[in-house]
Each structure stands twice: as C-alpha cells, then as structure tokens.
Amino acid sequence: MRKEKKKTSINVKIDKGLDDKHDGWYNRAENNGWRPISDKILTPFDAVEIRTNQQTKKYHYNKLKRKELTAQEKRNKKLKWLRKLYRDAKNAELN
C-alpha cells in the first residue's frame, strides 16, 4: 500500500475553481480624485540636496575593512570637532 502525499502548495492558475467568484473581497473606493502637490515637486532641487547627492562614498569589498574605515572616519570627525571647539574657546579667551 502506498500513502497518498498531501499537496503542500497551491498553484493558483491550475487549482483555481471554474466558479471562483470574488464576492466578499476587499474593494478599494477612492473618494478623493485629486491630491495636493508638494512645493518640493514644483520647485527645483535645493543647492544642499544637489551637493550632497553628488558626493560619493568609499566602499571596500571586505566587511572588516569597511568597519575599520568607518571607525577611522568617526575618529577623524571627532578630532575635527574637538580642534574647532578648542580653537573657538582659545579665540574667545583672547578677545
């Protein structure tokens, strides 16, 4: 005797019944035929947006190297900020 295998998946095109009705399905009704247009669409792009969009970011294929580069970038950014902070404090002290 052979056990009958149960069907694990349904193929919609083949297994669909001939008398398949769509009664009770969700029907979306759009009550608003117009949408307000944002000013961003009508106006040209912002200068900052254009400048930041053109910047490229370095990407290394090795994940470990990418982490090292990210840590180095964070460190450099922090050092730059600290230098500016101390320079501004020194200038304020002199004035």
DAMO-V423727 format. One record per residue. N is the residue number from 1. RES is the residue in three letters. PHI is phi in degrees with one decimal (none if undefined). Layout:
n = [N | N]
res = [RES | RES]
phi = [PHI | PHI]
This chain:
n = [1 | 2 | 3 | 4 | 5 | 6 | 7 | 8 | 9 | 10 | 11 | 12 | 13 | 14 | 15 | 16 | 17 | 18 | 19 | 20 | 21 | 22 | 23 | 24 | 25 | 26 | 27 | 28 | 29 | 30 | 31 | 32 | 33 | 34 | 35 | 36 | 37 | 38 | 39 | 40 | 41 | 42 | 43 | 44 | 45 | 46 | 47 | 48 | 49 | 50 | 51 | 52 | 53 | 54 | 55 | 56 | 57 | 58 | 59 | 60 | 61 | 62 | 63 | 64 | 65 | 66 | 67 | 68 | 69 | 70 | 71 | 72 | 73 | 74 | 75 | 76 | 77 | 78 | 79 | 80 | 81 | 82 | 83 | 84 | 85 | 86 | 87 | 88 | 89 | 90 | 91 | 92 | 93 | 94 | 95]
res = [MET | ARG | LYS | GLU | LYS | LYS | LYS | THR | SER | ILE | ASN | VAL | LYS | ILE | ASP | LYS | GLY | LEU | ASP | ASP | LYS | HIS | ASP | GLY | TRP | TYR | ASN | ARG | ALA | GLU | ASN | ASN | GLY | TRP | ARG | PRO | ILE | SER | ASP | LYS | ILE | LEU | THR | PRO | PHE | ASP | ALA | VAL | GLU | ILE | ARG | THR | ASN | GLN | GLN | THR | LYS | LYS | TYR | HIS | TYR | ASN | LYS | LEU | LYS | ARG | LYS | GLU | LEU | THR | ALA | GLN | GLU | LYS | ARG | ASN | LYS | LYS | LEU | LYS | TRP | LEU | ARG | LYS | LEU | TYR | ARG | ASP | ALA | LYS | ASN | ALA | GLU | LEU | ASN]
phi = [none | -110.6 | -79.1 | -80.7 | -84.8 | -79.7 | -75.9 | -92.8 | -134.5 | -115.7 | -94.6 | -62.4 | -68.7 | -88.7 | -82.6 | -70.9 | -71.6 | -71.7 | -96.9 | -70.2 | -103.1 | -104.1 | -69.4 | 84.3 | -73.7 | -72.7 | -115.8 | -86.2 | -113.1 | -91.9 | -87.6 | -114.8 | -79.8 | -131.0 | -130.0 | -66.4 | -95.2 | -71.9 | -64.7 | -63.3 | -74.6 | -79.5 | -90.5 | -66.1 | -65.5 | -72.2 | -61.8 | -65.7 | -63.2 | -65.7 | -63.7 | -71.7 | -71.0 | -83.4 | -71.7 | -106.3 | -114.3 | -69.5 | -133.8 | -104.6 | -68.4 | -88.4 | -63.6 | -64.2 | -64.6 | -61.6 | -63.5 | -63.8 | -64.2 | -64.5 | -63.8 | -65.5 | -62.8 | -61.7 | -63.5 | -62.7 | -65.0 | -66.4 | -63.1 | -61.9 | -64.9 | -65.2 | -60.0 | -64.4 | -60.1 | -67.8 | -62.8 | -64.2 | -66.7 | -66.9 | -64.0 | -67.2 | -68.4 | -72.8 | -86.0]
